[in-house]
């Protein structure tokens, strides 16, 4: 009984944890992009322009990952909703059969 509950909890909350990580992923992508761009810009002779370019790439990468996480979460919600609908239809069908007998 407890194993079934823990499995259900684990599967239903995967998307929630994925969404909770969006903020830290976005912040890390921007930070890594900024400092990476600054470092590369310093090697090429202009750290300020490199930091701007790195910031832009980091921001773009962070937002792309955010949209991917949201899309994964939406797909998971659709699968769960479809599964619940199928289970409710099956239980309704079995209830009808039991009523006829």
Order of alpha helices (4+ residues) and beta strands (2+ residues): alpha-alpha-alpha-alpha
